[in-house]
Amino acid sequence: MAQTRGRSWRDDLLSGLPEDFDYGNIQTVDDAFSLIGHLPNEDRGNAARDIRAPGSDRTPSAYAGMMAAWQHDHAVTVHAFLTSDEI
């Protein structure tokens, strides 16, 4: 997702998680909470699942994102993980 001057990656999240969302934007625990918090409910579980990046140094922020989604809606988060191709 390209950023334009003065725009943040957070700006378009209220309308849903873009298919091409760049999870490289999630660098901190605050970023992870912001990602999950800005998304509509139906996208939070998928974001929590997809925030994980094998070999990445994003582990603390990925964990924070997964926990934020879990605290918001257990069922949506579980469903996202159960329908993952990785499982």
Secondary structure, 3 states (H helix, E strand, C coil): CCCCCCCCCCCCHHHCCCCCCCHHHCCCHHHHHHHHHHCCHHHHHHHHHHCCCCCCCCHHHHHHHHHHHHHHCHHHHHHHHHCCCCC
